[in-house]
């Protein structure tokens, strides 16, 4: 029996109007995490991080996947409404016993030194939609989806930080579409010692979504 999708009914309230609601990309990421449930639990992760938590659906679900095998989940977002939504989603979740810290920041700014070399599970559903550069962060809503040229301008700022954040056995789960040139992303991270594999794909309308998993040695 599959794990329940976290309750995000509170997102209908007006204070959460700028928060990205769970969609096909979210659900594909949940499926990837659930399919890796055994191996993720075997990691016994001390620190998990979701960058750009939005509704908090993924962080709350990750808490369910890991249960008592996880010590701490840290969720970050630059939208204060998303910070509040994540906290409420986690509180409504069956995994509320997993400690969750919510930080308002871009990527992991201000947390870099604390997290260096210690993140066992890192998750990012970036703003991947191809848009003019001017649309990036133009509104709180746009910060969740507008990715600039090739949908990569935001992601490319983070990629150089990934190897320094991950623990020796750490994993990085990333949502991409074909326009993001995922093979090029894999080459960039491979140059820093991280091997990648496409673990799930799904077509949603005109988007061909994929989840890539990166690690040192490309964990099964």
C-alpha positions as CSV (number, residue, x, y, z in Angstrom):
1,X,0.0,0.0,0.0
2,X,1.4,3.4,-1.0
3,X,2.0,6.2,1.4
4,X,-0.7,8.9,1.6
5,X,-0.1,12.2,-0.2
6,X,0.2,15.0,2.4
7,X,-2.9,17.1,3.0
8,X,-2.5,20.5,1.4
9,X,-6.2,21.6,1.6
10,X,-5.1,24.7,3.5
11,X,-3.5,26.1,0.3
12,X,-7.0,27.2,-0.7
13,X,-6.9,29.9,1.9
14,X,-6.1,33.4,0.6
15,X,-2.8,33.8,2.6
16,X,-1.4,31.0,0.5
17,X,-2.4,32.4,-2.9
18,X,1.2,32.8,-4.0
19,X,2.3,29.3,-3.0
20,X,3.0,26.7,-5.8
21,X,0.4,24.0,-5.4
22,X,1.3,20.3,-5.9
23,X,1.2,19.3,-9.5
24,X,2.4,16.5,-11.8
25,X,6.1,17.4,-11.2
26,X,5.5,17.2,-7.4
27,X,3.8,13.8,-7.7
28,X,6.5,12.4,-9.9
29,X,9.0,13.4,-7.3
30,X,6.9,11.8,-4.6
31,X,6.9,8.6,-6.6
32,X,10.6,8.6,-7.0
33,X,11.2,9.0,-3.3
34,X,8.7,6.3,-2.5
35,X,10.3,3.9,-5.0
36,X,13.7,4.5,-3.2
37,X,12.1,4.0,0.2
38,X,14.1,1.0,1.3
39,X,17.5,2.3,0.2
40,X,16.8,5.8,1.7
41,X,15.9,4.2,5.0
42,X,19.1,2.2,4.9
43,X,21.0,5.4,4.7
44,X,19.6,6.4,8.1
45,X,20.0,10.1,7.0
46,X,20.8,12.6,9.7
47,X,20.1,15.7,7.6
48,X,17.7,16.0,4.6
49,X,17.2,19.3,2.8
50,X,14.5,20.4,0.4
51,X,15.3,23.6,-1.5
52,X,12.2,25.6,-2.6
53,X,9.7,23.7,-0.5
54,X,6.6,25.6,-1.7
55,X,3.6,23.8,-0.2
56,X,5.8,21.6,1.9
57,X,4.2,18.5,0.2
58,X,7.6,17.0,-0.7
59,X,9.2,17.6,2.7
60,X,6.2,16.1,4.5
61,X,6.2,13.1,2.2
62,X,9.9,12.6,2.7
63,X,9.2,12.5,6.4
64,X,6.8,9.7,5.8
65,X,9.2,7.8,3.6
66,X,12.0,8.0,6.2
67,X,10.0,7.9,9.4
68,X,12.2,7.3,12.5
69,X,15.2,6.7,10.2
70,X,15.6,10.5,9.7
71,X,16.9,12.9,12.3
72,X,16.1,16.3,10.7
73,X,14.5,17.8,7.6
74,X,15.3,21.3,6.6
75,X,13.1,23.1,4.1
76,X,14.0,26.4,2.5
77,X,12.0,28.9,0.4
78,X,12.3,32.6,-0.4
79,X,8.5,33.1,-0.3
80,X,7.3,33.7,3.3
81,X,3.9,32.3,2.4
82,X,5.6,29.1,1.3
83,X,7.4,29.0,4.6
84,X,4.1,29.1,6.5
85,X,2.5,26.6,4.2
86,X,5.3,24.1,4.7
87,X,5.0,24.3,8.4
88,X,1.2,23.7,8.2
89,X,1.6,20.9,5.8
90,X,4.2,19.2,8.0
91,X,1.9,19.7,11.1
92,X,-1.0,18.0,9.2
93,X,1.2,15.1,8.0
94,X,1.4,11.6,9.5
95,X,5.2,12.2,9.7
96,X,4.9,15.3,12.0
97,X,7.1,13.5,14.5
98,X,10.1,14.0,12.2
99,X,11.7,17.3,13.2
100,X,11.4,19.9,10.4
101,X,13.1,23.3,10.3
102,X,11.7,25.9,7.9
103,X,14.1,28.6,6.8
104,X,13.3,31.7,4.6
105,X,16.4,31.9,2.3
106,X,17.4,31.4,-1.3
107,X,18.8,27.9,-1.8
108,X,20.8,27.4,1.5
109,X,22.2,30.9,1.9
110,X,23.3,31.4,5.5
111,X,23.3,27.6,6.1
112,X,26.2,26.7,3.9
113,X,28.8,26.3,6.6
114,X,26.4,24.3,8.8
115,X,25.4,22.0,6.0
116,X,28.7,21.5,4.3
117,X,29.4,17.8,3.7
118,X,26.5,16.7,5.9
119,X,23.4,16.6,3.6
120,X,22.3,13.0,3.2
121,X,19.2,13.7,1.0
122,X,18.9,16.9,-1.0
123,X,15.7,17.5,-3.1
124,X,15.1,20.3,-5.5
125,X,12.1,20.9,-7.8
126,X,13.5,24.1,-9.4
127,X,11.8,26.8,-11.4
128,X,12.4,25.0,-14.7
129,X,10.0,26.6,-17.2
130,X,11.7,28.4,-20.1
131,X,11.0,32.1,-19.8
132,X,12.6,35.5,-20.4
133,X,15.3,36.2,-17.8
134,X,13.2,39.2,-16.6
135,X,10.5,36.9,-15.4
136,X,12.7,35.2,-12.8
137,X,11.6,36.2,-9.3
138,X,9.4,39.0,-10.8
139,X,6.6,37.9,-8.5
140,X,6.4,35.4,-5.6
141,X,4.5,33.1,-7.9
142,X,7.1,33.4,-10.7
143,X,9.9,32.4,-8.3
144,X,8.4,28.9,-8.2
145,X,8.4,28.3,-12.0
146,X,10.2,30.9,-14.1
147,X,13.6,29.5,-15.0
148,X,15.0,31.8,-17.7
149,X,17.0,30.6,-20.6
150,X,16.6,26.9,-21.1
151,X,14.8,26.9,-17.7
152,X,18.3,26.7,-16.2
153,X,19.3,30.1,-14.9
154,X,18.2,29.5,-11.3
155,X,19.4,25.9,-11.3
156,X,22.8,26.8,-12.7
157,X,23.4,29.0,-9.7
158,X,22.9,26.1,-7.4
159,X,24.8,23.3,-9.3
160,X,28.3,24.3,-8.2
161,X,27.2,24.1,-4.5
162,X,25.8,20.5,-4.7
163,X,29.0,18.5,-4.3
164,X,30.1,20.6,-1.2
165,X,26.7,20.1,0.5
166,X,26.4,16.3,0.1
167,X,27.7,13.9,2.6
168,X,29.9,11.0,1.3
169,X,26.8,8.8,0.8
170,X,24.4,11.7,0.0
171,X,21.9,11.8,-2.7
172,X,20.5,14.6,-4.8
173,X,17.0,14.3,-6.4
174,X,16.3,16.8,-9.2
175,X,13.2,17.5,-11.3
176,X,13.9,18.5,-14.9
177,X,12.2,18.8,-18.2
178,X,13.8,18.0,-21.6
179,X,14.3,21.7,-22.4
180,X,16.6,22.0,-19.4
181,X,19.2,19.8,-21.2
182,X,19.4,17.1,-18.4
183,X,22.4,15.4,-20.1
184,X,24.3,18.6,-19.8
185,X,23.4,18.9,-16.1
186,X,24.6,15.4,-15.6
187,X,27.9,16.3,-17.3
188,X,28.4,19.3,-15.0
189,X,27.9,17.3,-11.9
190,X,30.0,14.4,-13.2
191,X,32.9,16.8,-13.4
192,X,32.5,17.2,-9.6
193,X,32.4,13.5,-8.9
194,X,28.6,13.0,-8.9
195,X,27.1,10.3,-11.1
196,X,23.5,10.6,-12.2
197,X,20.7,8.4,-13.4
198,X,17.2,9.1,-14.7
199,X,15.0,7.2,-12.3
200,X,11.5,8.2,-13.4
201,X,9.9,10.0,-16.4
202,X,6.4,11.1,-17.2
203,X,4.7,13.2,-19.8
204,X,2.4,15.9,-18.4
205,X,0.8,17.9,-21.2
206,X,3.6,19.4,-23.3
207,X,6.2,18.7,-20.6
208,X,8.3,15.6,-20.5
209,X,9.2,15.5,-16.8
210,X,12.0,13.4,-15.3
211,X,13.6,12.8,-11.9
212,X,17.3,12.5,-11.8
213,X,19.2,11.0,-8.8
214,X,22.8,12.0,-8.3
215,X,25.4,10.5,-5.9
216,X,29.0,9.6,-5.5
217,X,28.9,6.3,-7.2
218,X,25.2,6.6,-8.3
219,X,23.4,4.7,-5.6
220,X,21.0,1.9,-6.6
